[in-house]
Amino acid sequence: MARSKGLTDAAIRDIAVPAAGNRITRDGLVPGFGVRVTAAGARSFVLTYRTKAGRSRRFTIGSCANWKAAAARQEARELLRRIDVGEDPVADIEADRSMKTVGDLCTKFVEESKEANAPSTAAAYEAQINNWVLPILKAGTRVVDVEHEDIQRLHRKVTKEAGPYAANRVLSLVSRMWNRAIAWNGARGDRGWTAVNVAKGVERHAEHGRERYVDPTTELGGLLKALAEHEDKQAADIIRLILLTGCRKGEALGCRWDQLQFSRSPSGAAEGTWIKPGHATKQRRLHRTPLSAPALALLEGIRAKAEAEAKKKGAELSPWVFPGRVGAGAQPRHSIKNAWAEIRKAAGLDDLRIHDLRHSFASVLASSGSSLAIIGRLLGHTNPSTTARYSHLFDDPLRAAADRVGAIVDGGKSAEITDIKGRA
């Protein structure tokens, strides 16, 4: 290496370009400080040093086009003071480069979600990330640089543009993402993710559970009439299956014939069970659902019609109960959105959602006296608190039962209410 007493801007411009590789000209005033000139003509100020552990390092201060020699020399002195107390500037840069970004977090979370969650759940997460998380938190932001205030800002923006319910769902997603980032950071916390969940403590909006059911006395008849009259018979059958089994829309659309078991009871009555594999349920667990006689009749009618059509075409029966209209039934139908909008409009139930049919199934069970445990089993709930939302529906049968006891005890007399105001 060449050596000089003190590098000047003029002297740096006169340093010859090496034929190959690079050449460092050392400064004579600050140990380790010098100028690196490459064969391409690039000139940069560098500092060569050893760490406290004895490791040799070379730190690039910056381009000679952007730095004056005097300023670069002063920067080198500051770096040497830091190195003397145990810091390692090169290691700091390497650590900074290894820090994960929000974009990294979103990509890894979506990939993991597609393996661990139901397709509909993974798709919902991905949509929330693309619509809200990435546009607001920015893909290039380091995860460790996201602050609690950033999550509050995200929550407020979603609230303003999509409503409080959507904002709470996005907040829950972000909290879940940061929890995963903490786990990915490893026991030593050195993998570039984070050690803190910045979504914790962000206040959620109060939510009031939706309690919309199909009233059996005033609404069910109109809905069944609209189903019978709609031209899309397959969509109508999908909706009937949801009504009769309380299944989720995705479970109905993805129903396969090999999931259905048909048999006969000792008395000869038809029996059936719908065995939903874990990958097809929200809880990712196998779920067995006994089929009622009307549900069996519906499915047997669908199968008979499908077999007749397949035989007429000389084709094999589709594995899907509700095959799609393209690809010769190789894939299931993926949507009934338009048909459902037309059916509920015809029935005068514009505020009714598909998922409300599942709530309606539970409400009929509750009103008929079925226990929460039975309702939970039929709906496939794994958490009793999920089924507990239907507990208020037991008021009517409980009141009727209490009235029966009261009538017996009272000998058929109605209770008399006495005004005791003013009584000593």
C-alpha positions in Angstrom: 0.0 0.0 0.0 1.2 3.5 -0.7 1.4 5.9 2.2 1.2 9.7 2.4 1.5 12.3 5.3 -2.0 13.6 4.8 -4.4 13.0 2.0 -5.7 16.1 0.3 -8.5 16.5 -2.3 -6.0 17.4 -5.0 -3.7 14.5 -4.2 -6.7 12.1 -4.3 -7.6 13.2 -7.8 -4.0 12.5 -8.9 -3.9 8.9 -7.6 -3.3 6.5 -10.5 -6.0 4.0 -11.4 -4.8 0.4 -10.9 -4.7 -2.0 -13.9 -6.9 -4.5 -12.0 -8.6 -4.8 -8.6 -8.2 -1.9 -6.3 -5.5 0.0 -4.5 -5.6 1.7 -1.1 -3.5 4.8 -0.4 -3.2 5.3 3.3 -3.4 8.6 5.1 -0.5 9.5 7.3 -2.5 11.3 10.0 -5.2 8.9 11.1 -4.4 5.2 11.5 -6.3 2.9 9.1 -7.8 5.9 7.1 -7.2 6.0 3.4 -8.6 6.1 -0.2 -9.5 3.1 -2.2 -9.3 3.4 -6.0 -10.7 0.7 -8.2 -9.8 -0.3 -11.7 -13.1 1.3 -12.8 -11.9 4.6 -11.4 -14.2 4.7 -8.4 -12.6 6.5 -5.4 -13.9 6.0 -1.8 -12.7 6.9 1.7 -12.2 3.8 3.8 -11.2 2.9 7.4 -9.3 -0.3 8.1 -9.5 -1.4 11.8 -9.5 -4.4 14.2 -12.3 -5.2 16.6 -11.8 -5.8 20.3 -12.0 -9.5 19.3 -9.1 -9.0 16.9 -11.1 -9.3 13.7 -9.9 -7.2 10.7 -12.6 -5.0 9.2 -12.8 -2.4 6.4 -15.5 0.3 6.6 -16.4 2.4 3.6 -17.0 6.0 4.7 -18.3 7.2 1.4 -17.4 8.3 -2.2 -14.7 10.9 -2.7 -17.2 12.7 -4.9 -19.5 13.3 -1.9 -16.9 13.8 0.9 -14.0 16.2 1.3 -10.8 14.7 2.6 -10.9 16.7 5.9 -14.5 15.7 6.6 -13.8 12.1 5.9 -10.7 12.2 8.1 -12.8 13.6 11.0 -15.4 10.8 10.4 -12.6 8.3 10.6 -11.5 9.7 14.0 -15.1 9.4 15.3 -15.3 5.8 14.1 -12.0 5.0 15.8 -13.3 6.4 19.1 -16.4 4.1 18.8 -14.2 1.1 18.0 -12.0 1.8 21.0 -15.0 1.3 23.3 -16.0 -2.0 21.7 -18.3 -1.0 18.8 -18.0 -2.5 15.4 -19.4 -0.3 12.6 -19.2 -3.0 9.9 -21.1 -5.4 12.1 -23.8 -2.7 12.7 -24.3 -2.3 9.0 -24.4 -6.1 8.5 -27.0 -6.4 11.2 -29.0 -3.6 9.7 -29.1 -5.3 6.4 -30.3 -8.5 8.0 -33.3 -6.7 9.6 -36.6 -7.9 8.2 -39.1 -5.6 6.5 -42.9 -5.4 6.7 -42.8 -6.8 3.2 -40.8 -9.8 4.4 -43.2 -10.3 7.3 -46.3 -10.2 5.0 -44.8 -12.6 2.5 -43.8 -15.1 5.1 -47.1 -14.8 7.0 -49.2 -15.4 3.9 -47.1 -18.4 2.9 -47.5 -19.9 6.4 -51.2 -19.1 6.5 -51.8 -21.0 3.2 -50.3 -24.1 4.8 -52.0 -23.7 8.3 -55.4 -22.2 7.6 -58.4 -23.0 5.5 -58.2 -21.5 1.9 -60.9 -19.0 2.6 -59.2 -17.8 5.8 -55.8 -17.5 4.1 -57.4 -15.6 1.2 -59.1 -13.2 3.6 -55.7 -12.6 5.4 -54.0 -11.9 2.1 -56.7 -9.5 1.0 -56.4 -7.5 4.3 -52.7 -7.4 3.9 -52.8 -6.2 0.3 -55.6 -3.7 0.9 -54.5 -2.2 4.3 -51.3 -3.4 5.9 -48.9 -2.9 3.0 -50.3 0.4 1.7 -50.2 2.0 5.1 -47.2 0.4 6.9 -45.2 0.2 3.6 -43.3 -2.9 2.4 -39.8 -1.4 2.9 -40.3 -0.4 6.5 -38.2 -2.5 8.9 -40.4 -4.5 11.3 -38.5 -3.1 14.3 -39.2 0.4 13.1 -43.0 0.0 13.2 -44.3 1.8 16.3 -47.4 1.5 18.4 -48.6 4.8 16.9 -48.3 3.3 13.4 -50.8 0.6 14.3 -53.1 3.1 15.8 -53.0 5.1 12.6 -53.7 2.0 10.6 -56.7 1.2 12.8 -58.1 4.7 12.4 -57.7 4.7 8.7 -59.5 1.4 8.2 -62.2 2.5 10.6 -62.8 5.7 8.5 -62.8 3.9 5.1 -64.2 0.4 5.9 -65.9 0.7 9.3 -65.2 -0.4 12.9 -65.7 -4.1 12.3 -63.2 -4.3 9.4 -60.8 -2.2 11.5 -60.9 -4.7 14.3 -60.3 -7.6 12.0 -57.3 -5.9 10.5 -56.0 -5.1 14.0 -56.4 -8.7 15.0 -54.5 -9.8 11.9 -51.6 -7.4 12.6 -51.4 -8.6 16.2 -51.2 -12.2 14.9 -48.5 -11.3 12.4 -46.3 -9.6 15.0 -46.7 -12.6 17.3 -45.4 -14.8 14.6 -42.5 -12.4 14.0 -41.6 -12.7 17.7 -41.6 -16.5 17.3 -39.5 -16.3 14.1 -36.9 -14.1 15.9 -35.6 -17.2 17.7 -34.7 -17.7 21.4 -31.8 -15.3 21.2 -33.8 -12.7 19.3 -31.2 -12.3 16.6 -32.9 -13.2 13.4 -33.9 -9.7 12.3 -37.6 -9.8 13.2 -38.8 -8.2 16.4 -39.2 -8.9 20.2 -42.3 -6.7 20.7 -45.9 -6.9 19.5 -46.7 -3.2 18.7 -50.4 -4.0 18.2 -50.9 -4.8 21.8 -52.7 -2.1 23.7 -54.4 -0.6 20.6 -58.0 -0.2 21.7 -60.5 -2.1 19.6 -64.0 -0.8 18.8 -66.9 -2.3 20.8 -68.7 -4.9 18.7 -72.2 -6.1 19.0 -72.7 -9.6 17.7 -75.0 -9.8 14.7 -78.2 -11.6 15.6 -80.0 -12.1 12.2 -82.0 -15.3 11.8 -84.6 -16.5 9.4 -87.9 -16.4 11.3 -89.6 -19.8 10.8 -93.1 -18.3 11.0 -92.7 -15.1 8.9 -89.7 -15.4 6.7 -88.8 -19.1 6.0 -91.8 -19.7 3.7 -90.8 -16.8 1.5 -87.3 -17.9 1.3 -88.2 -21.5 0.4 -90.6 -20.1 -2.3 -87.8 -18.0 -3.8 -85.5 -21.0 -3.8 -88.1 -23.1 -5.6 -88.7 -20.5 -8.3 -85.1 -19.4 -9.0 -83.7 -20.6 -12.3 -80.3 -21.5 -10.8 -81.4 -24.8 -9.3 -77.8 -25.7 -8.3 -77.4 -22.5 -6.3 -80.8 -23.1 -4.7 -79.7 -26.6 -3.6 -76.5 -25.2 -2.1 -78.6 -22.8 0.0 -81.0 -25.6 1.0 -78.1 -27.7 2.2 -76.8 -24.8 4.3 -80.3 -24.4 5.8 -80.6 -28.1 6.6 -77.1 -28.8 8.0 -75.9 -25.4 9.3 -72.7 -25.8 7.3 -70.5 -23.0 6.1 -70.9 -21.8 2.5 -67.3 -23.0 1.7 -68.1 -26.4 3.1 -71.2 -26.7 0.9 -69.4 -25.6 -2.2 -66.5 -28.0 -1.5 -68.7 -31.0 -0.6 -67.6 -34.2 -2.3 -69.6 -37.4 -2.8 -66.8 -39.4 -1.0 -67.5 -37.3 2.1 -71.0 -38.6 2.3 -71.9 -41.9 3.9 -75.4 -43.3 3.2 -76.8 -46.3 5.0 -79.9 -47.9 6.5 -81.0 -48.2 10.1 -82.1 -51.6 11.5 -85.6 -50.5 10.8 -84.8 -49.8 7.2 -84.9 -46.0 7.5 -82.4 -44.0 5.5 -79.4 -42.6 7.4 -76.4 -40.5 6.4 -73.4 -38.8 7.7 -71.3 -36.0 6.2 -67.7 -36.5 7.2 -65.8 -33.2 6.5 -62.0 -33.7 6.4 -59.8 -31.4 8.4 -58.5 -29.5 5.4 -62.1 -28.5 4.5 -63.2 -27.1 7.9 -62.4 -23.7 9.5 -61.1 -25.4 12.6 -58.8 -27.7 10.5 -60.3 -30.8 12.3 -62.4 -33.6 11.0 -66.1 -33.0 11.6 -68.9 -35.6 11.4 -72.4 -34.2 10.8 -75.4 -36.5 11.0 -77.8 -35.8 8.1 -81.5 -35.3 8.7 -84.1 -37.1 6.5 -84.7 -33.9 4.4 -81.0 -33.4 3.9 -80.6 -37.0 2.8 -83.6 -36.6 0.4 -82.0 -33.5 -1.0 -78.6 -35.1 -1.6 -80.0 -38.3 -2.9 -82.1 -36.3 -5.4 -79.0 -34.4 -6.5 -77.0 -37.6 -7.0 -79.7 -39.3 -9.0 -80.0 -36.4 -11.3 -76.2 -36.1 -11.7 -75.8 -39.8 -12.4 -78.6 -39.7 -15.0 -76.9 -36.7 -16.8 -73.4 -38.4 -16.6 -74.9 -41.6 -18.1 -76.6 -39.6 -20.9 -73.3 -37.9 -21.8 -71.2 -41.1 -21.4 -69.1 -39.4 -18.8 -68.0 -40.2 -15.2 -69.9 -38.8 -12.3 -68.1 -35.6 -11.0 -66.6 -36.1 -7.5 -68.2 -32.8 -6.5 -71.7 -32.6 -5.2 -71.9 -29.1 -6.8 -69.5 -29.2 -9.8 -68.5 -26.0 -11.6 -69.9 -25.2 -15.0 -66.6 -25.3 -16.8 -64.1 -28.1 -17.1 -66.6 -30.9 -17.2 -67.1 -30.8 -13.4 -63.4 -31.2 -12.6 -63.6 -28.4 -10.1 -66.4 -27.4 -7.7 -68.5 -24.4 -8.1 -66.8 -21.4 -6.5 -69.5 -18.8 -6.0 -73.3 -18.3 -5.6 -73.0 -14.5 -5.0 -75.3 -13.4 -7.8 -77.8 -16.1 -7.3 -78.0 -15.4 -3.6 -78.6 -11.7 -4.2 -81.5 -12.5 -6.5 -83.0 -15.1 -4.1 -82.9 -12.9 -1.0 -84.4 -10.0 -3.0 -87.2 -12.2 -4.3 -87.8 -13.3 -0.7 -87.8 -9.7 0.6 -84.8 -10.5 2.8 -82.3 -7.9 1.5 -80.4 -7.8 4.8 -79.9 -11.5 5.1 -76.4 -12.9 4.6 -75.5 -16.5 3.6 -73.9 -17.0 7.0 -77.1 -16.0 8.7 -78.6 -19.3 7.5 -76.0 -21.1 9.7 -77.2 -18.9 12.7 -80.8 -19.8 11.7 -80.0 -23.6 11.9 -78.6 -23.0 15.5 -81.6 -20.9 16.5 -84.1 -23.6 15.5 -82.0 -26.1 17.5 -82.0 -23.9 20.6 -85.7 -23.1 20.4 -86.5 -26.8 20.2 -84.5 -27.3 23.4 -81.3 -28.8 22.1 -78.3 -28.1 24.4 -75.4 -25.8 23.6 -73.2 -28.8 23.6 -75.3 -30.5 20.8 -75.5 -27.2 18.8 -71.7 -26.8 19.1 -71.2 -30.4 17.9 -73.5 -30.0 14.9 -71.9 -26.7 13.9 -68.4 -28.0 14.3 -67.4 -25.5 17.0 -64.2 -26.4 19.0 -64.6 -23.5 21.5 -67.7 -23.6 23.7 -67.6 -19.7 23.9 -68.4 -19.7 20.2 -71.6 -21.6 20.7 -72.4 -19.5 23.8 -73.6 -16.7 21.5 -76.8 -18.7 21.1 -77.5 -19.0 24.8 -80.1 -16.2 24.8 -82.2 -18.2 22.4 -83.0 -20.6 25.2 -85.1 -17.9 27.0 -88.4 -19.0 25.3 -88.2 -22.8 26.0 -86.9 -22.1 29.5 -89.7 -19.7 30.2 -92.2 -22.2 28.9 -90.7 -24.9 31.1 -90.8 -22.6 34.1 -94.4 -21.7 33.3 -95.3 -25.4 33.3 -93.8 -25.9 36.7 -95.6 -22.8 38.0 -98.9 -24.0 36.6 -98.5 -27.3 38.4 -97.4 -25.8 41.7 -100.1 -23.1 41.6 -102.9 -25.6 40.8 -103.7 -23.8 37.5 -104.2 -20.4 39.2 -102.4 -17.4 37.9 -100.2 -15.5 40.3 -101.8 -12.4 41.9 -99.7 -9.3 42.0 -100.3 -7.2 45.2 -99.3 -3.6 45.6 -97.3 -3.4 48.8 -96.6 0.3 48.5 -97.0 2.0 51.9 -97.3 -1.3 53.8 -95.4 -1.1 57.1 
